[in-house]
């Protein structure tokens, strides 16, 4: 009895102390509610105010014993006036000049919690009226017209302070690209017209004088400075004395210099302190490394839609034969799909390895130069060898590739234009799972194609708005020799030796869109859609080399399946032999994803995703009930090099048995994928 009383006493004392401690901190702010916010989400408004809503139990629990998560937030009535100011400023900056705000809160003394409510009467939205730039009298009329042509103050669009700043930046950029090096923004008069619900803008700019380039000074350092001439560096910049100052051209020139690989660090910009009248010199300052570099490397990549792990080495000769050419010799061996690899089979004789063994070996010799015909066209010529073993099938590729990477101006929507020519010899030995039958094909293929793209996403590591587009167009001719034999039941052997040719074209498009869903740029909705099609003009699909077909499934595709696992069910036939082999893909691809991405710490984040897709032999074989669907979640670590990720994908709908995940074992439908970089 005494023990019971003592226990009750100490428990009461403990909870009393805990309750008193919480009262000392204040009432936990369980919720911040908004009413009347028709134009902006409650989540967005919570981000801009001073008061903060307490996180859910999971994040509080995680924070109680780790540095992750977040602790409870407490109600402070002194923050309410600051919240109202923040809300008023936010609505004013977004075109709601008549918005009104009120508040209320509810305290629960028993639970020591609070709820804060804000009522918002947004009022009418104000749109753009007239706008004028002041300070452009000394600027040529065609430049003024260019500025007004780039400005977007749509009279039917709601006023936005952010949009005003963006348009001012566009105007300054045009001036700096036209020689006005010291162009700057001065001030803006925002004339509000309450009766018309319009906003007139008067924007004052300072242009300064128009500058020309007097010379390019070179300041080199580093172990390789004596092996690279100043004249070569000036030639690569493609900027000449007497040219008008052009900030865009300077930026492109610095990027071109960096691509040569000569520099460890590089900076190209105006030496403003050395200006004389309307002339300004440019200063190129850079640290040049060694001309010969050789290094081993641990290889981790996501080629072939799977996480691969291996070893490699490369040798780089910079300024090869002069003119900033770069020669690279690369060798690497990889374990394909390292997550599911049977490491015990690695040391077995190749003939004794089972179907789980997957590996590749690559060797390449690449020469790059920044100029072609005295034009800034990055030209590369590559000789390569690749051998891949997968599911006891083997494919060897010997090839040569010539590509031209045209330097596109930053103001154009198309930022990538890369035509190329490929010549390949491919040996293909599929696993037929029948010792009585063997098949080998040897293909010689010539491809002429081009990749056109646009990269307008705002960040490479963690894009939150913008889009990335890529389109590939190829035309090819192929000649294939098939050799097959079958041991008949009579003991005789049937031989086939036949050569066929084909003409075909390939179309492939990939689009990725990023929609911001938070003001702090820590959350985004990412959407990807990809489609591809191969059509033969002459010959059959069996003549198309397997390394030019489409695959689905894997860490960058439908993540409920392993890499390249989604291949056509109606596989291509060779003289009556049907291949069920993952090395042979399809001629029609449909693939897409939806991802919700959120950072909960500067270097950590999580995602929820929904993927769909598959491949078919021809678009006529496509059926909606054959589209594989998966869902899942993942975690991200955003290093300085690249994001590292782990994703857990679940088959939501498997077209092979047409049952949903709810009728199966969930764990048996799960695939784990490691990756480098975001999925798209």
Residue, then its C-alpha position, 0 to 999 in steps of 0.5 A: x500500500x505504501x509503495x502504491x501511494x509513493x508511486x502515485x505521489x512521484x508520478x503526480x509530482x512528475x506530471x505537475x513539474x512537466x505541466x509547470x515547465x510547459x506553462x513557463x514556456x507557454x501554450x503549444x500552438x497546435x494550429x494556425x488557421x486562415x479563412x478567406x484566403x482564396x488566392x493563396x494557400x494557408x501553407x504559403x501564408x504560414x511561411x511568411x508570418x512570425x508565429x509558427x505552428x507546432x509540427x506533428x507528433x512524428x517530427x517532435x518525437x524525432x527531434x526529441x532524440x536526434x538533430x532532425x525533426x522539429x520541436x514544439x512551437x508556442x503561442x506568443x500574443x506579441x507576435x500577432x501585430x507582426x503577423x498582421x504586418x507581414x500579411x498586409x505586406x504580402x498581400x500588397x506586394x501581390x496586388x491586393x491593396x484593399x485587403x483587411x485582416x482580423x484575428x482571434x485565438x482560443x486557449x485551452x488551459x487544461x491541455x495547455x494548447x492554443x489555436x490562432x485564427x486569421x480572417x482575411x477579406x482580400x478585396x479586389x485584385x489590382x492589375x497593371x495599367x500604364x508603365x514607363x521607363x525613365x532614363x533611356x533618352x541616350x539609348x538607341x531606339x532599337x535598344x529601347x524597343x528591345x527592352x519594351x519587347x521583353x517586358x511583360x506587364x499584361x493589363x489582365x494580370x494581377x500586379x506582383x512586386x516580384x514580377x516588377x523586379x524580374x522585368x527591371x532585371x530584364x531591362x538592365x540585362x539588355x542594357x548591359x548586353x548592349x555596352x552599358x556596363x554600369x546600367x542600374x536600377x534607380x527607383x520605382x513610383x507605384x501609382x495606385x488607382x483605387x477606382x480602376x483597381x489598376x497600378x501604373x508604374x514609372x521605373x527610373x533607370x541609370x544607364x551611364x555611358x556605353x563602353x567598348x573593350x580596350x584589351x584583354x589582360x591575362x593573369x595566369x598562375x598554376x603549374x601549367x601556366x607556361x604551356x598555354x599561351x595568352x593569345x590562345x586564351x584570347x582567341x577562345x574568349x572570341x572577344x576583340x578590342x573595339x567590341x561593345x561591352x556585352x555581359x552575356x558574351x562575357x559569361x558565355x566566354x568564361x563558360x567556354x574557357x572552363x569547358x576546355x579543362x585547362x583551369x582549376x579556377x577562372x574569372x573573366x570580367x571588367x577591370x572597372x578601376x582601369x576604365x579610361x573614358x568609354x573604354x574598359x579592359x577585361x581581366x582574365x584571371x585563372x589558375x591552370x593545372x597540370x597538362x597531364x592528369x591520371x587518376x583512378x576512380x570509384x564509379x557510381x552512376x545510373x546508366x541503364x536506369x540502374x545503380x551501378x558500382x565499379x572501378x575505373x581510371x582515366x588519363x587526360x592530356x590537356x592542350x593536346x596538339x595545341x588549340x586547347x584540345x583535350x584527349x581523354x582515355x577512360x577505362x571502367x568496369x561496373x557491376x550493373x544493378x549493384x543492389x540486386x547483384x549476386x556477388x557470389x557469382x562474380x568469381x565464377x567462371x563466365x560459363x558457370x555464372x547464373x542469370x543474376x550476374x550483370x556486368x559491363x566493361x567500357x573503354x573510350x578514347x575521346x578528343x575535344x576541341x572548343x572551335x571548329x572552322x574558327x567558330x565556337x562549336x565544341x567538337x568531340x570525336x570518340x572511339x569506344x568499346x562496351x561489353x555488357x553481360x546481363x541475364x546470361x546474354x551478351x552484347x558487344x558494341x564497337x563504335x565511333x561518334x562525332x558530335x558538334x555542340x553548338x554554343x547557343x546564346x543565353x537569350x534563346x529558348x533552345x539552349x542545346x543543339x547537338x548534331x552527331x554521327x555514329x557508326x557502330x558494330x554490335x554483336x548480340x548473343x541472347x540467352x534463349x533458355x534452351x540449350x538446343x537453340x543458339x542465335x548470334x547477330x552482328x549488326x553494322x549501323x550508321x546513325x545521323x541524329x541531333x539532340x535539341x533541348x532547353x534547360x530553364x529550371x532554376x537549379x541543377x541540384x534542387x529545381x523548384x520552378x522552370x522546365x527542362x526539355x529534350x528531343x532526339x531525332x535519328x535516322x539510321x541504316x542497319x545491316x544485320x547478319x543472323x546465324x542460328x542453329x537448332x538441334x532437332x529431336x532427330x539429332x540433326x542440326x538445322x542451320x540459318x545464315x542470313x543477312x538483312x538490312x533496314x532503314x529506320x528513324x527514331x524519335x524521343x522526347x522528354x519533358x520535366x516541369x517544376x512547380x513551386x509550392x512553397x515560398x521558401x523554395x524547399x518544396x516542389x511538384x515535379x512532373x516528367x513525361x517521356x515518349x519514344x518511337x522507332x519506325x522502320x522504313x525498310x526491313x523488320x524490327x528484328x534488324x534494329x540493333x538491341x542497343x537502340x531500342x527502348x526500356x522502362x523500369x529502374x531508378x529513373x523510370x518506373x521504380x516499382x520494377x528493376x532496371x530494364x525489366x519492363x520490356x514488350x511481352x510480344x518479343x521479337x521473333x528471329x526465324x520463329x525463335x522468340x526472345x524473352x530477353x531484357x537486352x532486347x527492348x521495344x520500339x514504343x515507349x511511354x514513361x512518366x512520373x509525378x514527384x512531391x519533393x520537400x527539404x526538411x533540412x538544408x541537406x536532407x529531403x524526402x519525396x513521394x512519387x507516382x510512376x507509370x510506363x512500359x514499352x511495346x513493339x510498335x504503337x499499335x501494340x499499346x493498350x492502357x491496361x498494359x501500363x505499369x504503375x508504381x508508387x513509393x517514397x524516398x530520401x535525399x542527401x544533397x551533397x556539394x557534388x550531387x544529390x544521393x537518393x534511396x527510393x522504395x518503389x511498390x508495384x501499384x498495378x502490374x500488367x502481367x497479372x492485372x492485380x493491384x497492390x492491395x491483393x498481394x504481399x506489399x513487401x514482395x512488390x517492393x523494389x529498392x533503388x539507389x541513385x545519384x542525382x534526382x530521378x529527373 
